């Protein structure tokens, strides 16, 4: 039956009949996919694919799904329309249609498939859906799958309960099909964007930064929008609104560039700073609810010879009143004179606006040489003369010897964090904030938000940050709408031009002076909401929160690629926040008689022997782990029978076997405590790249089974060897309070048996846990 358009519209306001199952739709298949799983133009529904939408949300949260529509190869769906009804709920409550968006995903024809763990479209195509554009009637050719992004924003004051509605899929050639929607709202509220616990720093183009592509990006994409024009400010206001909706709470505001238009130079070059444009810019984000922190672009820049130049403002020409940007030597007379003017003026103005404790300064992006580090240290020292308690941050690719003490936040690119976990964790446990960072790299198995990568990677990046104790994330390319980073020329065709997704997360809506979102920006939002919910759960159930996260992420390269799996974990968090029960306990015992199905193998060569022991036979490396699945512990007694049966000849009898205790990621050697026994009778405790303590175990006999036991209660760790009632080593340390427990070996072939993990409530119980 073909329904006239007017009848379809009228149905929105009345009760609807039971939905026709999507699989029965004449001439088309309709199914539902996770918003964090890719749907391609060649995708077909998997067996058992859902045909109705089920969402689970906190108050103040946006939740989404994808509606995939695929006509048969012989049928074109003409005048295809996808429309959502309002949601009705308990006691007459409802969520209006204005809180519901249905947007069509745009199929970009020329996406660069990045190296590493990319997700390639079926049937050899090169196109990917990403941008979310207007949902207007259109024809859908036969044999092409078209996803629509359905999202609901739950008001912060919404009553908890179950809400129901429909999505109407109609076509002149197909008739009307109905998709049921069921949204469960929990009595949990995520904080507003400007009250977040996570710091999301998407660098976006406006003024300054590189004084080139950044300043040209908006005028090049939007008609009649030169910098500081009415249309330019309209774009900035829409960017601010978009930031609030997507929890981008660290605004990228170049205070120095925003000073230039109205600042003047007086006699002797003395500057008269005018803060009006800077204030207007920042207050645009304040008014939108998107400003929690200000992050100013770097004041130093790389120059020839591995050195750095300092950006200053000075009068134009001989005594002119206008000012321009110039680059001078750090530490020189011009630089010192300028910063001795601008920093006290900046401090006084930030104090007046009550923004001082929200203002991040970054000296130099990705410093690479000692000369650049020296220049950054000079700038930070100068800054501290006027800002005694500054917020400082660097995005970097390598350890920055000599710069650590000047940074309140470190921001390594993800693969660099992976290579230097101990370095960054030591900084973190000693009070430095830790963020993660992506920029062009990594292009391997790590998480990144390229278009050709799994959407789950974008969603899981905040989860990974939470697991390692981080508090923020930086990405350089929110809207750098040019093809060439180093030499921006003509503006990029962000829809049909070649693109990787690194340069931009969103695209210009030119007609409206607004922003088109993307599947990736929505998925990133979901991950940021997950982070807030994990923090809420960790307040009352820290072990449950860690166990849920462990079910998705083992380490920086081992994690689920399934968006549906993340959706399920999101629901588990909400269920645990509202069930009223205690934190979960995870007692565990395994003699390996039934195999190792309850274990997650990390690096190494793990197997279960025919005699029922757990073997790790590799001696070629250190840090080989296997971890009980989806469990976490705070106060714990961990014990196992272990026997070292072979060692790496280069390490001799100094190699080891034992436990990782309270590790953030199961395979990390540098989050949590490595507590182990060497074949030379030495017991040691190691944390984040450093040995904290060691002792001798005189009763240990090489080549025989030894009962090895570790207890952790509060900040006290004790190690027992054999059947002795007294520990051979006790240590007090408070860096790690909860995490996973793993078996671990280093340069040794080891047999394990009779593993027991007991969660305990007090020190007396810990001390009374029997040795066997």
N, C-alpha and C positions, 0 to 999 in steps of 0.2 A: 504494500500500500504506500502510495506517495502522499505525504501530508503537506498541505499548503503552508507557506511560511507563517501566516497569521495564526494558524492553529497551533504550530509549534510554540510561538511566543505566548499564546494564551495558556498553554499547559503549564508554564512556569508558575502561574499563580493559583493552581488548583491541585487537589490530590491526584497522584499519578497511579496508574495500574502497576502491578508487579512487573519488574523489568524482564524483558526477554533475555535469556542467557546470551552472553556475547558470542559464544561459539555457534549459536544458532542464527546469527545475523545473516540474512540472505545477501550473498555477494561480498561479504566482508568478515574479517575476524577482528574482534575488539578484546584487548586484554590489558591488564594492569602490571606495570613494572615499578620497582623501587625508583625513587628520584635519584638515587646514587648508583644506579646501574645503567650502562649505556644501551640505548636502543638505536639500531642502524636502519637505514632505508631498506636493507635486505633482511632484517630480522624477521623471524617467524616465532610464534608463541611456543614456548616449551610445553611439554606435557604437564597438565595440571596447573597451568598459569592461571592466576586469579582473574576473575572477571568483575570484581567489585573492589572498591577502595576502602581500606581499613587503616585509619590513622590514629596515633596516640600522641597526645600533646600536653605539655604544661601550659599554664596560663602565661600569656605574653610570648608564646612561641609560635613560629610558623612551621607547619608540617606539610609535606607534599608527596605526590606520587605522579607517575606518568601514565597517561592513557594512550595506548598504542593502537592505531587503526590501520588495517591492511586489507584493501580490497583484493578480490581475486584477480588473477592476471588478465582476465578478459573483461573486467568491469571497472569503469571509472566512476568514482563517487562524485557526482555533480552537485554543486552548491552545498558542500559539506559545512555543517555548523556544529560547534561543540559549546554547549551553554550549561552553566551551573545554577542550581537553585540555592536558596538560602538553606541553612541547616536548622531544624527544629530540635528542641532539647527538653530537659526535665522542667516540669512546672510551667510550661509555656515559654520558657527561655529559648532564645535562638541566637544564631550567628548570622548576621545579614549577608546578603550576596556581595555587598561592598567589601567584605573582608575575604572574599574568595576571588582568586585570579585563575583564569584558564588562558594560557599563552601557548602559541604554536612554536615548536622548536624549529630553528632554521638549519637546513642541511648545507654546510660549507663544503664546496666541491674540491678545494685544493689545500688540504691540511697536511702539514709536514709531519710524518710519522717519526717521532723522536727515537733515538737509540735507547736501548734498555728494555724495560718491561712495559711495552706498549700494548694496547688492546686494538687489534686490527679488525676492520669491518669484515663480515663474512663476504664470500663470493668475490674477493679481490678488489672491491671498490676502495676509493680513497677519500670518501666524504664522511664527515662527522657532524652530528647535530650538536649545536652549542648555544647560539644566541636564542633568546626568547623574545618573540616579536608579537605584533598584534594578532589577535584571534579574529580574523575576518572570514566570511564565507569564501570558499575556494573549491576548485576541483582537485581531486586526488586521483592521479593516474593508477590504473590497475597494476598490481604487483609491487607497489611502493608502500613501505610502512612509514607512517607519520605519527610521531609522538606529540602529545600535548601535555604541558606541565600544569598540573592542578595543585593549587596551594591554598591553605587556609591559615589566616593569621588570627590567633585566639586572643581576644582582649585580655588585659591583665586582670580585670575584675570578673571574668566569666565564671559562672557557677559550674562546679564540676559535675560531670555526668556524661551520658551518651547522647550524641547529636546525630541526626540522620538527614540525608538529603539525596539528591540525584544529580547526575550529569546527563544531559540530553544530547545524544549524537544523532543528527538528522541529515538526510541527503535526499534531494529530489529523486535520485535513482534507487535509494535504499529504503527510504521511509525513516521512521523513528526507532532508535534503540536507546535503552535506559541503562545507566550504570549506577548501581547503589553506592552511596557514600555513608560510612559510619565513622564518626570521630569520637574518641573517648578523651575527655578533658579531665585531668587529674588536679587534685587540690595541692598543686605545687606551682610556684611562680618563679620564672627566670627573671633576674634583674634586668632593668632597662639598659640600653646600649651604653649610656653615660654613667652607669653604675656597675660595669662589668668587672669580673675578676681577671678576665683575659684581656691582653693588650694586642689588638689587631691593627697592624701598621701596614696598610697598603699604600705605597707611594703613588700619588696621583699628580697629574700635570696641572699646573696653574700658573704660578709666577716663580721665576728664579730657577733653583735647582741647577740645571746645566746652562741656563740662559740661552737655550737654543731650541731643541725639539720640545722641551717642556713648555716654553712660552708660545710656541707655534702650534701646538697640538690642537687646542680648542679652536683658535681662529681658522685653522686649516680644514677643520671638519664641519664647522657650523657657518652658515652664511651670515655676514654682517655681524661678526662677533669679535672685533679686535679687543685686546686686553683692556679691561676696566670699563668697557662699554656696557650699556644696559643688557644686551644679549649675553655678554660674557658673564655678568653677575647672575643672570638667569640660569646659565649652565652651572655655575658654582652652587647656587641655591639647590638645584636639582641633584647635584653631586652630594651635597650635605644631606638631603632627604634620603637619598639612596644609601649613604653611609649609615644613617640611623637604622634603616630597615635591615641592613646586613651586618650590624654590630661592628662596623669599622670605627673604633672609638679613639684611635690615635691619628690626628689629622696632620698631614704633611704640609706645614706652613713655613715658608721661607721668610722669616721676619725681615731679613736684610733686603731682599728683592721688593717686599711690600713697602719698605721705607722709601725706595728710590723716587717714586713719582712726586712726593711732596716734601721730602727733606731738602734742605738748602745748605749751602756752604757760605759762611761769613768771612770776615777778615781773618787772615792767617790760616784759612782752611778749617776754622772751627765749625762743626756741624750743628745744625738745628734740626733735631729729629722730629718728624711728624708721624704719629702713630695711627692716624685716622684710618688709612686703608688696611693696615694690619688688623686693627680692631674690628673693622667691618667684616673682613674675611673670617676671623676667628668667631665673631659673634653670629655669623651666618650658620656655623656649625653648632654653636651653643643653642641657638634658637631651634634648630632642627632636632636637638637631643642627641647629637653625634659627637660632641667634643668632651672627652674625658681627659685626654692628654694632647699636648702639642709637641710635634717632633720637627725640629728645624733641620733643613738640609745642611750638609757639611760646610764648614767655613774654610776648610783646606781642600785643595785639589791636587792630584798628581801633576807633576811637570817633568820635563826632560831630565834624564839622568837618574831616575828613581827618587827624585826629590819631591818636595811639596811646595805649593804656593799658597799664600794667605789672601783670602778675598777681603777687600776693604771697599769703602765708599769714599770718594774724594770729589772735589769740585771739578766741573767740566771747564777746560780751558784755563786761561789766566784770570783767576779771581771770579769766574762766573758763579752764579748762585745755584744752578742745577748741579746734581751729583750723578756720578756714574760708578759702576763697579770697576775695580782694578785688582790686579793680582801682584802681590809684592812678596819679598822674602820673609818667612816666619822669623820672628825674633828681631827683625830689623827695626830701625827708628820709625819708619812709616807704619808698620804693623803695630808696634807697641803704642804709638800715639793714637792710632785709630781705636784699638780695642780698649784703651784706657778711657776713651770717650763713650763707646757704644755699650760696653758691658754694664757700667753703672747706670746708664740711661735705661737699658733694657731691664735691669733688676728693679729700678724704681717703677717702671711702667707695669711690669708683671705683678709687683707687689700691689700697686694701685688697683689692678684688674683682678687680683686674687688668683693669678694663674701661675705663680712662681713654682709651686710644688707640683705642677702639671707639665712643666716645660723640660723637654729632653734636648740636650745639645750633643751633636756628633761632630767630632773634629774632622775625620777623613774616612771616606768610604773604602773599605778593603785595603788598609795599609799593608804594603808588601815589603818595604825595605826599612833598614834601621834609620835612615834619614827621615823617612816619613813618620816612623814611630817617634823620633826625637821631636819633630815638628808638632805632632799631636800632643805630646807631653808638655811642650811649651804652651800650646793653646789652653790645655786644661789647667795648667798652673795659673795662667793669666785669668781664666774664667773663675777659678776658686778664690781669687782675690776679692771678687765681688759677689760670688754665689757660694757661701760657705757650705751649703748642703745641696749640691747640684744633683740633677738626674743626668747621667751621661751614658752614651751607648755607641757601640761600633758594630757595624756589619763586617764580618771578616772571614777569610779563607784559611787562616793559619794562626798558630799561637803567636801572641803579640808580646814578646819578651820586653818587660819594662813598662808596659802600658796598663797592665792589669789594675794597678792601684788607683788609676784615674777613672776607672769604669764602674758605674753602679749597675750596669747591665752589659752582658756579653751576648752576641748574636751570631753564632756560627752557622754557616751553611750546613745542611743536614749531614752530608757525607763527611764534612770536616768534624762535626760533633762525633760521628761514629768512629772516626779514626783517633780522636783525642778525648774519649769519654772521661778518663781520669782527670785530665787537665780541667775540663769544664765543670765536672762535678765537684772538684775541690774548690773552685771558685764559688759554686752555688752554695755548698754547705757552709762556706765561710761568709755568706751574706750577699754575694753578687747575684742579681737576677739573671736568669737564663731564658733567652728566647731562641727560637729556631728561625731559619732563613732559607729561602729559595730564590735563585736568580740565574736563569739559563741552565744551571745545574742544580741537583744531580740529574744525570741521564742514565741511570742504571736501575737497580731494583728498589731504590729508595722512593719515598713519597715525593711527588711534585704535581703541579696542576696543569701540565700540558694538556691540550685538547685530546691528544692521542693516548693519554694514560687513563687508566681506570678511574672513574669518578670517585670510587671509594677512597682513593689515595688523597683526594682533596678533602674529603670529609674526615678522614682519620688523622690528618696532620695535627689538629688540636688535641686529639686523644693521645698521640705520641708525646706531644708537649706536656700534657698532664702527667703521663706515666713517668717521665724523667724529672719531674719537679719544675718544669718550665712554666712561665707565665705569659708568654707572648710569641708572636710570629710576624715576620717581616717578608713582604714580597715587593719587588721593585716595580712591577709592571701592571698597574691597575688600568691605566688608559694611555699608554705611550703609543699613540696611533700612527706610528711610522714603521717602515720595514727595516731600516738600517739604524741600529742603536747609536753607532758612533757618528754617523753623518746623515741626519734626517733630511730627506729631500721631499719629494711629493708625498702627500698624505696617503696612508695605506687604504686600500679597499678592504675594510675589516670584515666584509661578508664573503666576497668571492675571490679575493686575492689570496696568495699563498700565506699561510700563517701557522704558527706552532702553539699559540696560546700563551707564550711567555711574555710577550710585549703588552698584552691586554687581557683583562678578565671580563671587561664589559665593552660595549660598543656605543657609538654616538647615535642617538635618535635625533637626527638632524632637524626634522620638521618641527619637533616639539622642544628643541633645545634641552633635551633630556637624555636619559641613559637607557639603553637596552641591557637588561640583565642576561645572564647565561646560565646554563645548567651548572657550570662550575661555581659561579657566584652563589647560586642557591644551595649547592652542596656544601660550600664553605660555610655558609650561614648555619646549616644543620650541624656541622662539626663544632662551631663556636657555641651553639646552644647546648650540645652534648657536654662540652667542657664545663659550662656553668652548672649543669645538672650533676655531673660527676663531683664537682666541688660541694654541692649541697649534700649529696649522699655521703661523701667522705666525712662530713661533720659528725654524723651519727653512726655510720656503718663503713668505716674506712676499709675493712677487709673485703666486704662485699663489693665496694666500688672497684678495688684493685682486681678482684677476681673477674668481674665483668670485663674490665679493660684487657686483662690477660687473655680472655677468650677470643679477643680480636687481634691483639698485637703481641708477638713474641719479642721482637726487637725491631731495629730500624729497617731491616730488609725482609723480615718474615712477619706477614700479617695477612688478613683476609683481603681479597679483592672483591668481595661480594657486598654490594650495597644492601641487599636484603638482610644479610647477617648483621650489619650495623643497625638497621632498623629494629631488629629483634633485640639487640643489646640496649638500644634507646628505650624500648618498652620495659625491659628488665629494670633499668634505672628507675623509671617512673613507678613501677610496681613496688620496688624496694623502698622508695621514698614514702610511700603511702600505706604500706601493710601494717605498720605499727609494731613489727617484731624487732628482735635484737639483731645485732650484727651477726653474720654467719660465722660459724666455726667450721674448720676443715680438718678434722682428725683423719689421719691417713696412715695406712700400713700396707706394705707390699713385700711378699717373699718371692715374687716373680714366677710363681707356679703357673699363673695364667697368662704369661707374656707381659709385655709392657704397654698395653693398650691405654693405660691411664697416664702415659708419659708423653711429653713433647720433646723429641730429640733435637738438640741443637747441633753444633759442630761436633765432629768426632765420629768414631765407628762404634755404634751401640748395637748390642744384640742380647738376646736372652739365651743362655747356654742350656743344653739339654739337661744339665744337672740343676737347673732352676736358679742360676745366679745371673746378675745383670753385668754385662761385660762392656768395657770401653777399651778397645784394643789398640787404638792409635797412639803412638808415642811421638809423632812428628810435630805436634803443636801444643799450645797451651790454651787453656780456657775452653775445654770441651765439656758441654753441659747436657743434662737431661733433666726435665722439670715435670713434676706432677701437674696435670692439666687444671687450669681454671681455679687455682687455689692461691690464697694469700695468707700471710701470718704476720702478727706483730710480736707478742710474747709467745715463744715457742721452744720446745725441746725437740731437737732433731738428732736421730741416731741411726747408725748403720753399721753392719759388719763390712769391713773392707780389707782387701789384700792387694798390695802393689806387686804385680808379677813381672813387670818389665819397665825399664826406664830408657829415656833418650840418652844415647851415649855422650852427647854433648853436654847434657845436664847432670849426668851421673846420679848420685843418690840425693840430689837436691830437688828433684821433681816431686810431685805431690798429688794427693787426692783428698777430697773432703766435701764441704758444702759451700754454696752461696746462700747467705742468710739476708733476708729483707732486700732483695735486689729489685730494682725498678723494672728492668726487663730481664727475662729469664736467662738470656745468654750473655748478659753483660758481666764483665769481670770488675767493673769500676762503679757500679751502683750497688749499694749494699755492702756486705762484708764477705770477703773470701776467707773462710776458716778451714785450714787444711793441715795435713800431716805429711811430712817428707819421709823418704825412705831412710834418712839419716837420723831419725828419731826427733826431728825438730817439728814443733807445732807453731803455727803462726796465724796472725790475723792481719789482713790486708784491706785497705779501703782507698778507692779512687787513686790508684797509682802509687800508694805509699804503704809500707809495712808499719803497722801500729805497734805490734808487740810480737815476741816469740819466746818460746821456752822449750826445754827438753822433756821428752817422755821416756824416762829410763826403762820402763817395762815393755816398750814396743819391740817386737821381734820381726825383722824383715822377713818377707816370704810367708808369713802366717796371717790368718785372719785376726783382726783387731776390732774391738767394739769402739767406735768413734762417736762421741756425743757432743753436741753444742747446745747450750741453753742461752736464750736471749730474753731478758726481762727488763723492760724499761731501757735504761742506757747501760746495763751491765751484761756483758757477754762472758761466758765461761766455757772452757774446753776440757773434756774428760777423755782419757785414753785407757782402754782396758776396763778392768772391774774396780778401779780405784774410786772411792767415794768422794775424794777431794779433787778439785780441778787442777790440771797442770798449768793452766793459764787463765787469768781473769783480767778483763779490760773494761773500762768505763768510756763510752763514746755515745753521743746523742745525734749523730749526723743522719742516721736512717732509722725510722721508727716502725715501718711496715713494708712488706713487699713479698716477693715469691721466694721459695726455697728450691734449690737445685742441687743435684749431685754434680761434681765438677772434678776434672782431672787436668794436670798440666805436665806434658812430656812423659806420661806414665800410662802403662797398660794396667787396668785395675778391674778387680771383681768386687761387686757390691751385692749385699744380701740383707734381708730383714730390715728394710727401711721403715722407720716409724717417725711420724711428725705429729706431735701433740701440742695443741694450743693450750696455754696455761694462763691462770688468772693472777697468780701472785708468786713472789720469789720463793716462798717456802715450798710451794708445790714444785717449782722448777728444781730446787735442790733435792727434792725427794724422788724425782723421777728415776726409776731404776736404770742401771746401766745396760741391762739386757732384758 
